[in-house]
C-alpha cells in the first residue's frame, strides 16, 4: 500500500498506529522523532492519541521534527 509522506508517495507495508509509524521512521532516518508533530490528512494528531490513531493506505502524513543547532 502507499501513503503520502511529507508530499512524496511512500510505500507502507501495513496499516499501523502513529506510534509504530514514528518509531519505524525514526529508525529509518536515524532520528529521535518522539517530539515530532504528526498530521494525518491535515489534522494534528495529539501525542496522547498516537496509540489510537492509524496510518492507513492513501493517508497524507506530515511529520514535523524540530531540531536545534547553531
CORLIN-V509796 format. One line per field, one symbol per residue. ss: DSSP state (H for helix, E for strand, C for the rest). phi: phi as a letter, one per 30 degrees, with the letter a starting at -180 (. if undefined). A space follows every 10 residues. Layout:
ss: ???
phi: ???
This chain:
ss: CEEEECCEEE ECCCCEEHHH HHHHHHHHHC CCCCCCEEEE CCEEECHHHC CCCEECCCCE EEEECCCCCC
phi: .bbcchibdb dbdadadded ddddddddch bdcdcdcccc hicdcdedce dccbcbeidc ccccccbcab
